Amino acid sequence: QVQPVESGGGLVQAGGSLRLSCAASRGAFNTYTMGWFRQAPGKEREFLAAITWITSTAYYTESVKGRFTMSRDNAKNMVYLQMNNLEPEDTAVYYCAARGQLRSGMVSSRSTYDYWGQGTQVTVSS
């Protein structure tokens, strides 16, 4: 089984950029669909982006399209989330998650993900 570990969070001013990384130890990384989610205080965890294991197609929620870019490097067992033009509303804990190849359902559904990282805090100041 894969174990995601996030890094790269921090404090940034509005309009700035951050790149989050997720290292996935153990497991056959290239057989997992990987996703990024975030959770702001008092809110539910929400889907941001995912890359499928079979085609490496990237999917994004509308609110981050054009600002966030997800990529994966199967050789390094890594996924990344490049976040540009950050807004204070992007402040949250960001989570990396993995779901096995036998899982079905929409990649935006957090209940379909099997393994989660501990999260990394992103704070955007105005």
C-alpha positions in Angstrom: 0.0 0.0 0.0 1.2 3.5 -0.8 1.7 6.1 2.0 1.5 9.7 0.8 3.6 12.4 2.6 3.0 16.1 1.7 5.5 18.9 1.8 5.9 22.4 0.5 3.3 24.3 2.4 3.9 27.7 4.0 3.0 31.3 4.2 2.7 33.3 1.0 1.2 36.7 0.1 -1.8 36.9 -2.2 -0.8 36.6 -5.8 2.1 34.5 -4.9 2.9 30.9 -5.8 3.7 27.6 -4.0 4.5 24.1 -5.2 3.3 21.3 -3.0 5.0 17.9 -3.3 3.7 14.5 -2.3 6.1 11.6 -1.9 4.4 8.2 -2.0 6.4 5.5 -0.3 5.8 1.8 -0.7 3.3 0.3 -3.1 3.2 0.3 -6.9 2.8 4.0 -7.3 2.1 4.0 -11.0 -1.1 1.9 -10.3 -2.7 4.6 -8.1 -4.8 7.6 -9.1 -3.5 10.5 -7.0 -5.5 13.4 -5.8 -5.1 16.7 -4.0 -7.7 17.9 -1.5 -7.9 20.8 1.0 -9.8 21.6 4.1 -10.3 25.0 5.5 -11.3 25.6 9.1 -15.0 24.9 9.6 -15.4 23.5 6.1 -15.5 20.1 4.5 -12.6 18.6 2.7 -12.8 19.5 -0.9 -11.4 18.1 -4.1 -8.9 20.1 -6.0 -7.2 17.9 -8.6 -6.4 14.4 -9.6 -4.3 12.5 -12.1 -5.4 9.0 -13.1 -3.0 6.1 -13.0 -3.8 4.7 -16.4 -3.8 7.7 -18.7 -2.2 10.4 -16.5 -5.2 12.6 -17.3 -5.5 15.6 -15.0 -8.9 16.7 -13.6 -9.5 20.0 -11.7 -12.3 21.5 -9.8 -13.5 24.7 -11.4 -12.3 27.1 -8.7 -8.6 26.2 -9.4 -8.6 25.7 -13.1 -6.0 28.0 -14.7 -4.3 28.6 -11.4 -3.3 25.1 -10.1 -1.5 22.5 -12.1 -1.0 18.9 -11.0 1.7 16.6 -12.3 3.2 13.3 -11.5 6.6 11.6 -11.9 6.2 7.9 -11.7 9.9 7.3 -11.8 10.3 9.3 -8.5 7.0 8.2 -6.9 6.0 11.9 -6.7 3.1 14.1 -7.4 3.1 17.9 -7.4 0.6 20.7 -7.2 1.8 24.0 -8.6 -0.3 26.8 -7.2 -0.2 30.2 -8.8 -2.0 33.5 -8.1 -2.9 32.4 -4.7 -5.8 34.0 -2.8 -6.6 34.3 0.9 -9.5 31.9 0.2 -6.9 29.2 -0.7 -5.8 29.1 3.0 -6.3 25.5 4.2 -4.6 22.3 5.0 -3.7 20.5 1.8 -3.9 16.7 1.5 -2.5 14.2 -0.9 -4.4 11.0 -1.4 -4.2 7.8 -3.4 -6.7 5.4 -4.7 -6.1 1.9 -6.0 -6.7 0.9 -9.6 -9.7 -1.2 -8.8 -11.6 1.8 -7.3 -14.4 3.2 -9.4 -16.4 6.4 -9.2 -15.5 10.0 -9.8 -11.9 11.0 -9.0 -13.4 14.0 -7.2 -15.1 11.8 -4.6 -12.9 11.7 -1.4 -14.6 8.5 -0.2 -13.0 6.6 -3.1 -9.5 7.3 -1.9 -7.8 4.7 0.2 -4.7 6.4 1.6 -4.2 9.9 2.9 -1.2 12.0 4.0 -1.1 14.1 7.1 -1.5 17.3 5.3 0.5 20.5 4.9 -0.7 24.0 5.9 -0.9 26.7 3.2 -1.6 30.2 4.5 -2.2 33.1 2.0 -2.1 36.6 3.5 -3.9 39.5 2.0 
